[in-house]
Amino acid sequence: MTHAIQFLSEARQVIEALDIAAIEQMAILLAETRERNGRLFILGVGGSAGNASHAVNDFRKITGIEAYAPTDNISELTARTNDEGWASVFVEWLKISRLRPEDLILVLSVGGGNLEKNVSTNLVLAVQYAKQVGTPILGIVGNDGGYTAQVATACVVVPTVNAAHITPHTEAFQAVIWHLLVSHPKLKARETKWESIR
């Protein structure tokens, strides 16, 4: 079996094992956030930060939800890292943004954050703050989902079908799931360009 065949076979297995109910719950929570004029804050690091930036565009442009990713402002991100430390960059950003119960947090992460293992502690602190404020939390995570999966209001854990490919499948399926969400009938408010000119 070639690597390509194996990888795509694993992707099929991931699709078949996704928690559809969790995805539908995410769509409902996103629609409710838009209805109450709440904002969506998408948090991710590494490849998930790139996904967060792309997802912000889609949620803003296609669904009409006011959305932001702290990692899009590299000046503030690096200033906070330099002056205050990496662990607090998201929580301090959310404080300045005056996070409210009407808002929504979406965490994109392979591990979901783990204080004991000192991995993605910035995500953990941000999620803890969101819980304190009363802001609902969504997650699209991999592996065991870490802290995000433990406390999220709705969370999709991308199933592990091959331990050697946890990161690529998780980050790829973050994109599949958010594209599913922005095209969901409960959320889609505007036609996408290529579909509109067919």
TAURDA-V996467 format. One record per backbone hydrogen bond with DSSP energy under -0.5 kcal/mol. NH is the residue of the N-H (numbers start at 0). CO is the residue of the C=O. E is the energy in kcal/mol with one decimal. If there is no record, write none. Layout:
# TAURDA-V996467
NH:CO:E  NH:CO:E
This chain:
# TAURDA-V996467
5:1:-2.4  6:2:-3.1  7:3:-2.4  8:4:-2.1  9:5:-2.4  10:6:-2.0  11:7:-1.9  12:8:-1.8  13:9:-2.4  14:10:-2.4  15:11:-2.2  16:12:-1.2  16:13:-0.7  17:13:-0.7  17:14:-1.0  19:17:-1.2  22:18:-1.7  23:19:-2.5  24:20:-2.2  25:21:-2.1  26:22:-2.0  27:23:-2.0  28:24:-2.4  29:25:-2.5  30:26:-2.3  31:27:-2.5  32:28:-2.0  33:29:-2.1  34:30:-2.2  35:31:-1.7  36:33:-1.7  37:32:-3.2  39:65:-3.0  40:38:-0.5  40:103:-2.8  41:39:-0.6  41:67:-3.0  42:40:-0.6  42:105:-2.8  47:44:-1.5  48:45:-1.2  49:45:-1.2  50:46:-2.0  51:47:-2.2  52:48:-2.1  53:49:-1.9  54:50:-2.9  55:51:-2.4  56:52:-1.6  57:53:-1.9  58:54:-3.0  59:55:-2.4  60:56:-3.1  61:57:-2.5  62:57:-1.0  62:58:-0.5  63:58:-0.6  63:59:-0.7  64:58:-2.2  65:37:-0.5  66:64:-0.6  67:39:-2.4  71:68:-2.2  72:69:-1.4  73:71:-1.0  76:72:-2.6  77:73:-2.4  78:74:-2.1  79:75:-2.7  80:76:-2.1  81:77:-2.6  82:78:-2.9  83:79:-2.9  84:79:-1.4  84:80:-0.6  87:84:-0.7  88:85:-1.4  91:87:-2.4  92:88:-1.3  93:89:-2.6  94:90:-1.9  95:91:-2.0  96:92:-1.7  97:94:-1.5  98:93:-1.8  102:99:-1.3  103:38:-2.3  104:135:-2.1  105:40:-2.8  106:137:-2.6  107:42:-3.1  107:105:-0.5  108:106:-0.6  108:139:-1.8  113:118:-3.0  117:114:-0.8  118:113:-2.5  122:119:-0.8  123:119:-1.5  124:120:-2.7  125:121:-1.6  126:122:-2.6  127:123:-2.8  128:124:-2.1  129:125:-2.4  130:126:-2.4  131:127:-2.1  132:128:-2.4  133:129:-1.9  134:129:-2.6  135:100:-0.5  135:102:-0.7  137:104:-3.3  138:153:-1.3  139:106:-2.6  140:155:-2.4  141:108:-0.8  141:109:-1.2  144:141:-2.4  146:112:-3.0  147:111:-1.7  148:144:-1.9  149:145:-1.3  150:146:-1.7  151:147:-2.2  152:136:-2.1  153:136:-1.6  155:138:-2.8  156:154:-0.6  157:140:-3.8  157:155:-0.7  160:158:-0.7  164:161:-2.5  165:162:-0.7  168:164:-1.8  169:165:-2.4  170:166:-2.6  171:167:-2.0  172:168:-2.7  173:169:-1.6  174:170:-1.1  175:171:-1.6  176:172:-2.6  177:173:-2.6  178:174:-2.2  179:175:-2.1  180:176:-2.4  181:177:-2.7  182:178:-1.2  183:180:-1.4  186:183:-2.1  187:183:-3.2  188:61:-2.8  189:61:-1.6  195:191:-1.9  196:192:-1.0  197:194:-0.7
